[in-house]
Amino acid sequence: MMTYKEMNKEELLEERQNLQKEYDAWKRKGLSLNMARGKPSKAQLDLSNELMDVLDSNSYFNDQTGTDCRNYGVPDGIPEAKALMGEMSEVSPDDMIIFGNSSLNIMFDQISRSYSKGVCGNTPWCKLDNWKFLCPVPGYDRHFKVTEYFGAEMINIPMSPDGPDMDMVEEYVNNDPEVKGIWCVPKYSNPQGYSYSDETVRRFAALTPAAPDFRIYWDNAYSIHHLYDEPENQDVILEILDECRKAGHPDIVYKFISTSKVTFPGSGLAAMAASKKNLDDVRSYMRVQTIGHDKLNQLRHVRYFGNLANMKQHMRRHAEILRPKFEAVWDIFEKNLGGLDVGEWTKPNGGYFVSFDSLNGCAKKIVAMCKEAGVTLTPAGATYPYGKDPDDKNIRIAPSYPPLEELKQAAQIFTVCVRLVSIDKILSEKED
């Protein structure tokens, strides 16, 4: 098979004519398909319906210490929830605070407090002339929106299958006191599905920041979100708090985790793990912020799962729903785009996304054409700070939410759009 770049003008025009007919036929169907966000499907949500039955009016509402979970108190989480979420996060319960339902909310609060009050007694960022945040790219758009909201200067750090470019990270962090943090999704990263290598994790732990209030925002959102049962097809990463302690830098990391894509995204549990110094700093403002989070929800999750082994078994049922969707996308991409040299895509072992890189300068046009044909995607550029992909090539594919047959249609339309836009680009280059 010839690549599009190897075809002559006449061959490309003939190919384009055939693709345009196919594209027009899809448009006439009037479809409305959505691959924009990594939401669990209804079938996945249904897996946790029994969670709603764990507590009723006849239940025993006390935690293991005798605290009535219906009342005020225990602001940093009941012991059982700390144990369960600590096991999920591979840390001691003593290293953990349980919050509400959203880890993104915790991260927003951490940035907000750092901006307005400072980190562990350091100068609030709002009083600085400038402060910077490192952003591995492509990355999670909602992370970038948080630091953009508070006025950070965001700096792109290229990603590889091993994680962020650590030479760049070390250069910035160790030498520039204006660098206050870095966003990380270390396991099955959003959107590429990469997992940080042991060397990358150890280099993070060994950082010697020029800023005393620098923190790694370690968003371990997909810690148990495997697509496959076989251990060899499950990514494993080193535990960051342990590595930071070994390196003598226990305070440079906040680790976040939640059950948002384990049970119900709107009603899960979210937690942060960190050093005692960092947790005491958080507790100092929690005493003003809240008298306690939803302990009944904590109790409900603890009684539903019991332990991490049961939670992992629950996640295998998620994988049985997700795996065919990911494989369908990969199969259609390979069938329709393989060998044409018009794009590359990732095939992660877990997480919620597939990252697609088109030819430079094509992503926005591909997304726009998909929209015209009834397929909604994450906006091109969203995986970069300020929504600006310098190469206009990255597109995040979210296979989880649509039913399988709708997903196959969306993937088919996507590949037609990729081919049409790629041919137009190659033709324009040939004319130049």
C-alpha positions in Angstrom: 0.0 0.0 0.0 1.3 3.5 -0.9 1.1 6.2 1.6 -0.8 9.4 0.6 2.5 11.2 0.4 3.7 8.7 -2.2 0.6 9.1 -4.4 0.6 11.5 -7.3 -1.9 14.3 -7.7 -4.3 12.4 -9.8 -4.4 9.4 -7.4 -5.0 11.7 -4.5 -7.8 13.5 -6.3 -9.5 10.3 -7.1 -9.2 9.1 -3.5 -10.5 12.4 -2.3 -13.6 12.1 -4.6 -14.5 8.7 -3.2 -14.0 9.8 0.4 -16.1 12.9 -0.1 -19.0 10.7 -1.3 -18.7 8.6 1.8 -18.5 11.7 4.0 -21.6 13.2 2.4 -23.5 9.9 3.0 -22.6 10.0 6.7 -23.8 13.6 6.9 -27.2 12.7 5.4 -27.8 10.3 8.3 -28.2 13.2 10.7 -26.3 11.4 13.5 -25.5 12.8 16.9 -22.5 10.9 18.4 -20.3 12.1 21.3 -16.7 11.2 22.0 -15.9 14.4 23.8 -15.4 13.5 27.4 -14.2 10.4 29.4 -17.5 9.7 31.1 -18.5 6.2 32.2 -21.4 4.8 30.2 -24.7 3.9 31.7 -23.7 0.2 31.8 -20.7 1.1 33.9 -22.8 3.2 36.3 -25.2 0.3 36.7 -22.4 -1.8 38.1 -22.5 0.3 41.3 -26.3 0.5 41.7 -26.1 -1.8 44.8 -24.1 0.9 46.5 -27.4 2.8 46.9 -28.8 -0.1 49.0 -25.9 -0.4 51.5 -27.5 2.1 53.9 -31.2 2.4 54.7 -33.3 3.7 57.6 -32.5 0.6 59.6 -28.8 0.8 59.2 -26.1 1.1 61.9 -24.6 4.5 61.1 -21.5 4.5 63.4 -18.0 4.1 62.2 -15.5 1.7 63.9 -14.8 4.3 66.6 -18.4 4.8 67.4 -18.8 8.1 65.7 -22.3 8.7 64.3 -21.7 9.4 60.6 -25.0 11.3 60.4 -23.6 14.1 62.6 -20.9 16.7 62.5 -17.2 15.9 62.9 -14.3 13.9 61.7 -13.2 16.5 59.1 -10.4 14.4 57.6 -12.3 11.2 57.1 -13.5 8.1 59.1 -10.8 5.5 59.8 -12.3 2.9 57.6 -12.4 5.2 54.6 -8.8 6.2 55.2 -7.8 2.5 55.2 -9.7 1.7 52.0 -8.5 4.8 50.1 -5.0 4.4 51.5 -4.9 0.8 50.2 -6.2 2.0 46.8 -3.5 4.7 46.8 -0.7 2.5 48.2 -0.1 4.7 51.2 -0.7 4.5 55.0 -4.1 5.7 56.3 -2.1 8.2 58.3 -0.9 9.8 55.1 -4.5 10.4 53.9 -7.3 12.9 54.2 -10.7 12.1 52.8 -12.6 15.0 51.2 -15.8 15.1 49.2 -16.5 13.4 45.8 -14.1 15.2 43.5 -10.3 15.1 43.3 -10.4 18.0 40.8 -12.1 20.0 43.6 -9.2 19.1 46.0 -6.7 20.2 43.4 -8.5 23.5 42.8 -8.6 24.1 46.5 -4.9 23.5 46.8 -4.1 25.9 44.0 -6.5 28.5 45.5 -5.1 28.3 49.0 -1.5 28.4 47.6 -2.5 31.5 45.7 -4.3 33.3 48.5 -2.6 32.1 51.7 0.7 30.4 50.6 2.1 26.9 51.1 3.3 26.0 54.6 4.0 29.6 55.5 5.5 30.7 52.2 4.5 33.9 50.3 1.1 33.6 48.7 1.4 33.4 44.9 -1.0 36.3 44.5 1.7 38.6 46.0 4.3 37.5 43.4 5.0 39.3 40.2 4.9 36.0 38.4 4.6 32.3 39.1 4.9 29.4 36.8 3.4 25.9 36.4 4.8 23.0 34.3 2.3 21.2 32.1 3.2 17.9 30.5 1.6 17.9 27.0 -0.6 16.7 25.7 -2.4 16.6 29.0 -5.6 17.0 31.0 -7.5 20.2 30.0 -9.2 20.6 33.3 -5.8 20.8 35.1 -4.7 23.5 32.7 -7.9 25.5 33.3 -7.3 25.6 37.0 -3.9 27.2 36.8 -5.0 29.4 33.9 -7.9 30.6 36.2 -5.4 31.8 38.8 -3.1 33.4 36.3 -0.1 31.1 36.2 2.4 31.2 33.4 2.1 27.7 32.0 5.0 26.0 30.4 4.7 23.0 28.0 6.8 19.9 28.9 6.8 17.3 26.1 5.5 13.8 27.1 7.1 10.5 26.0 6.0 6.9 26.8 8.2 7.1 29.9 6.6 10.3 31.2 7.5 14.0 31.0 10.8 15.2 29.6 12.7 15.1 32.9 15.7 17.0 31.6 13.4 20.0 31.1 11.6 19.4 34.4 14.8 19.3 36.3 16.2 22.4 34.6 13.0 24.5 35.4 12.3 23.1 38.9 15.9 23.1 40.3 16.9 26.5 38.9 13.8 28.8 38.7 12.1 29.8 42.0 9.1 31.1 40.0 8.2 27.5 39.2 5.7 26.4 41.8 4.4 23.1 40.6 3.8 20.6 37.9 0.6 18.7 36.8 1.1 14.9 36.5 -1.2 12.0 35.6 1.4 9.3 36.2 -0.6 6.2 35.3 -2.5 5.8 32.0 -2.1 9.5 31.4 -4.8 11.7 29.9 -4.9 11.5 26.9 -2.0 9.3 25.8 -2.4 6.5 28.3 1.3 6.5 29.1 2.6 5.4 32.5 5.7 6.9 34.1 8.8 4.7 34.2 10.7 3.9 37.4 13.5 6.3 36.4 11.0 9.1 35.8 9.4 8.6 39.3 12.8 8.5 41.0 13.9 11.7 39.2 10.7 13.4 40.4 11.5 12.3 43.9 15.1 13.6 43.6 14.1 17.1 42.5 15.7 19.9 44.5 13.3 22.8 43.9 14.6 26.4 43.8 11.2 27.3 45.3 10.5 26.1 48.8 6.7 26.0 48.0 7.1 23.9 44.8 4.8 20.9 44.8 4.2 18.0 42.4 0.4 17.6 41.8 0.3 13.8 41.3 -3.2 13.0 40.0 -3.3 9.2 40.2 -6.8 9.1 38.6 -6.4 5.8 36.9 -4.6 3.8 39.5 -6.7 0.6 39.1 -8.3 1.3 35.8 -6.8 -1.6 33.7 -8.3 -2.8 30.4 -6.8 -6.3 30.7 -6.6 -8.9 33.4 -3.1 -10.2 32.6 -0.5 -8.7 34.8 1.9 -8.3 31.9 -0.7 -6.0 30.3 -1.2 -3.8 33.4 1.1 -0.9 33.9 2.8 -0.6 37.4 4.4 2.6 38.7 6.5 3.3 41.8 4.7 4.8 44.7 5.7 8.5 44.8 5.4 9.4 48.5 7.7 6.4 49.4 10.2 7.5 46.7 10.2 11.1 47.9 10.9 9.9 51.5 13.7 7.7 50.3 15.2 10.7 48.4 14.9 12.9 51.5 12.2 15.2 50.0 9.0 14.0 51.7 7.2 17.4 51.3 7.4 18.0 47.5 4.3 16.0 46.4 0.5 16.0 46.8 -1.0 12.7 45.6 -4.7 12.7 44.6 -7.1 9.8 44.0 -10.8 9.2 43.8 -13.5 6.6 43.0 -15.0 8.8 40.4 -14.7 6.2 37.7 -15.0 3.3 40.1 -18.5 4.0 41.4 -20.4 7.2 40.6 -18.5 10.2 39.3 -20.9 12.6 41.0 -21.0 10.7 44.3 -17.7 9.0 44.8 -14.9 9.5 47.4 -11.9 11.7 46.8 -8.7 11.9 48.8 -5.3 13.4 49.1 -2.1 11.8 50.4 0.9 13.8 51.5 3.5 14.2 54.2 2.5 15.2 57.8 3.8 18.7 57.2 1.6 19.1 54.1 -1.5 17.5 55.7 -1.2 19.7 58.8 -1.1 22.7 56.5 -4.3 21.5 54.8 -6.0 20.8 58.2 -5.3 24.3 59.3 -7.6 25.7 56.7 -10.1 22.8 56.8 -10.9 23.8 60.4 -12.3 27.0 58.9 -13.7 25.6 55.7 -15.8 22.6 56.9 -16.9 20.7 60.0 -16.8 17.5 58.0 -17.4 16.0 54.6 -20.1 13.4 53.7 -19.3 10.6 56.2 -22.4 8.6 55.2 -21.0 8.3 51.6 -17.6 7.2 53.1 -19.4 4.6 55.2 -21.4 3.4 52.2 -18.3 2.9 50.1 -16.4 1.1 52.9 -19.3 -1.3 53.5 -19.9 -1.9 49.8 -16.3 -2.8 48.9 -14.8 -3.9 52.2 -11.3 -4.0 50.8 -9.1 -3.3 47.7 -9.5 -6.9 46.4 -13.2 -6.4 46.0 -12.7 -3.0 44.4 -10.3 -4.6 41.9 -12.9 -7.3 41.1 -15.4 -4.5 40.5 -13.0 -2.8 38.1 -12.6 -6.0 36.1 -16.3 -5.7 35.3 -15.7 -2.1 34.2 -12.9 -3.4 31.9 -15.2 -6.0 30.4 -17.4 -3.1 29.2 -14.5 -0.7 28.2 -12.1 -3.2 26.5 -14.3 -3.9 23.4 -14.8 -0.2 22.9 -11.1 0.6 22.9 -10.4 -2.4 20.7 -13.1 -1.4 18.2 -11.5 2.1 17.9 -8.0 0.6 17.4 -9.3 -1.9 14.8 -11.1 0.8 12.8 -8.1 3.1 12.9 -5.8 0.3 11.8 -8.2 -0.8 9.0 -8.8 2.7 7.6 -5.6 4.6 8.4 -2.9 2.0 8.8 -0.1 2.4 6.3 -1.3 5.8 5.0 1.1 7.8 7.2 -1.6 10.3 8.1 -1.7 9.9 11.8 -0.5 8.0 14.9 -2.5 6.8 17.9 -1.8 5.3 21.3 -2.9 1.8 22.5 -2.8 2.1 26.3 -3.3 -0.8 28.8 -5.8 1.2 30.8 -7.3 4.6 31.5 -10.0 6.3 29.5 -8.5 7.8 26.4 -6.8 7.3 23.1 -4.5 10.1 21.9 -4.4 10.7 18.1 -1.8 12.8 16.4 -2.7 14.0 12.9 -0.4 15.6 10.3 0.6 19.0 11.6 -2.0 21.7 11.0 -4.9 19.3 10.6 -6.5 18.7 14.0 -8.9 21.7 14.1 -10.1 20.9 10.5 -10.7 17.2 11.4 -12.6 18.1 14.5 -14.7 20.6 12.6 -15.5 18.1 9.8 -16.5 15.5 12.4 -18.9 18.0 14.0 -20.5 18.6 10.6 -21.1 14.9 10.3 -22.6 14.6 13.7 -19.6 13.5 15.8 -18.6 15.7 18.8 -15.0 15.5 19.9 -12.9 17.3 22.5 -11.9 20.6 20.9 -8.6 20.5 19.1 -6.0 22.2 21.3 -7.8 21.4 24.6 -4.9 19.1 25.6 -2.5 22.0 25.7 -2.4 25.1 28.1 -4.5 28.0 26.9 -6.1 25.6 24.3 -3.2 26.2 22.0 -1.6 23.1 20.4 1.5 24.6 18.6 1.4 21.9 16.0 -2.4 21.7 15.7 -2.2 17.9 15.6 -3.4 16.3 18.9 -7.0 15.0 19.2 -8.3 13.2 22.3 -10.6 10.2 21.7 -12.9 9.2 24.5 -14.4 5.7 23.8 -16.1 5.1 27.1 -19.5 6.8 26.9 -21.2 5.9 23.6 -22.8 2.5 23.1 -20.5 0.2 21.1 -22.3 0.5 17.8 -22.5 4.2 18.0 -18.8 4.3 18.8 -18.0 2.3 15.7 -19.9 4.7 13.6 -18.1 7.7 15.2 -14.7 6.1 14.7 -15.5 5.3 11.1 -16.5 9.0 10.4 -13.4 10.2 12.2 -11.1 8.2 9.9 -12.9 9.5 6.8 -12.4 13.1 8.1 -8.7 12.4 8.9 -8.1 11.1 5.3 -10.0 14.0 3.7 -8.1 16.7 5.6 -4.8 14.9 5.2 -5.2 14.7 1.4 -6.1 18.4 1.2 -2.9 19.2 3.2 -0.7 16.9 1.0 -2.2 18.4 -2.2 -1.5 21.9 -1.0 2.1 21.0 -0.2 2.5 19.4 -3.7 1.2 22.6 -5.3 3.7 24.7 -3.2 
